[in-house]
Amino acid sequence: MPTKERLAQLHEATIPIMRGLDFAARTRALVDAARAIEAADGAALMLRDDALDALVIASQSGLSNAYAAAQRIPMALARATYRGPGVHVVIDVASRPLADAALVKAEGDELIGALNVYSKDPARSFDEEDIEVAHVLAALAAATVLNTRAHALVVEQRELMRALFDELGDGVLVAQPGGTLSGMNRTARELTGLDDADIGRPLADLAATLQLREPRDGDLVAPSDTPLARALAGDRSSGTYAIVDPRDGARRELEVKAGPVRGAGDAIVAAVATIHDLTEIRRAEHEKEQFLSIVSHELRTPLTPLKALAQLLRSRLRRARDKGAPIDEASFERNLAAIERQVDRMNSLVNDLLSVSRAERGTLRMETLPFDLSAVVRDVAQRYVAATEEEGRHRFSVDAPAELRYEGDPSRLEQLLLNLIGNAVKYSPNGGAVRVALVPRDGEAVLTIADDGIGVLADDLPRLAAPYVRGNGEAATFAGMGVGLYVAKLVAEAHGGSLALESEGEGKGTTVRVRLPLS
């Protein structure tokens, strides 16, 4: 083939070999060009396979598929045969092995592959021009392989950065000059409700969609004052904003920090904003304030009658001392009993709060002692009988065996009973029956406390045994912290048992059933 024609073919072949990122297409163009320009029967590009530690055929022209699939040149043999860049080798594979063991040498440039040109004609010899063309094509092959590998590495790094970007705990929004959204991570999507369809939208439209507002006064933020818009103008900002999630209309409160990204010549090439969700923090703060208010009220409530009773007793003692009047011992004893009940109430509140706190820290402990569970049940029930005797509105019934031996924590089970019987009395403001029963059944001690009080709404039944949760409807009008039932459940479960709440609805009473294993 004339030199000029070869050069023309080589020039034409260079374009598809170097164009694009399709590695298979580029290498196929390379071997086709090598076979055509060299007027050979076949051509192959062999590349290193790290897993096989050998050169394998990556692309070929004119060879059988069986040969291309099976051909392997071990790397030690390859290094012995292909001596380095710019050095060619002509091998008569029919008359001698592929390599000379004396040439094994692992020095110089890294061997990544080889371009092979095949001729079936024994009389054919490759001249200097053939060899120079082969060198040019080999250089193109090397450039193609290295370029493809470099691109793959860039893509891999980009995907890694994207994965890291998505795994950030805070949301990230990116805007480009011109005021449009150019990117966001997964957390940002979750927090804002935006998705890929919003990429490219103007920031002003997004602010309107999210109803971006100042949290204190509720005023909409002007499009030019949004954090990303200010960042594109060169400002750094940090503030709290409220948005409306377009998916469900839920309100979120977000902490947003934004700033410009500068490139060459200090020009602003992008703006980035990080968003941190404050919604749960704000809700927790609100619930904490409510809880502290309730606790303060609950602890203060017993103090008022305590002070009044103390003042009454002092007045009676002073009158008896100054006027010599006899003290009404029965009335005096009733007043002291009332003081004792109020102190017990405060002590019970504090114990419940401590139990909840310890449970949340995983430090709530139960002792294991043998004791008579029936005696504890009767003792606690009798306390409420005495406490409500003057009112006369409640009728107590206690059904328990003469003795029921149990191994557990008597003080904790006493706490359970105080809460459950106390609730039965509390939520029966009009009086009625309070039924307490303890029955050994099928290897369990089954404790039942039932009342004829206000009952429980069906929607409240599954949630009332959680901490700080109180009932809705009429139950919401009663004072309380929402921890008594939760503490009772903790105690039951700590003993390997369970607590279940039953009610047919508002105004139909409530039954609490506790099951404790006897062995």
Secondary structure, 3 states (H helix, E strand, C coil): CCHHHHHHHHHHHHHHHHCCCCHHHHHHHHHHHHHHHCCCCEEEEEEEECCCCEEEEEEEECCCHHHHHHCEEEHHHHHHHCCCCCCCCCCCCCCCCCCCHHHCCCCCCCCCEEEEEECCCCCCCCCHHHHHHHHHHHHHHHHHHHHHHHHHHHHHHHHHHHHHHHHCCCEEEEEECCCEEEEECHHHHHHHCCCHHHCCCEHHHHHHHHCCECCCCCCECCHHHCHHHHHHCCCCEEEEEEEECCCCCCEEEEEEEEEEEECHHHCEEEEEEEEEECHHHHHHHHHHHHHHHHHHHHHHHHHHHHHHHHHHHHHHHHHHHHHCCCCCHHHHHHHHHHHHHHHHHHHHHHHHHHHHHHHHHCCCCCCCEEEEHHHHHHHHHHHHHHHCCCCCCEEEEEECCCCCEEEECHHHHHHHHHHHHHHHHHCCCCCEEEEEEEEEECCEEEEEEEECCCCCCHHHCCCCCCCCCCCCHHHHHCCCCCCHHHHHHHHHHHCCCEEEEECCCCCCCEEEEEEEECC
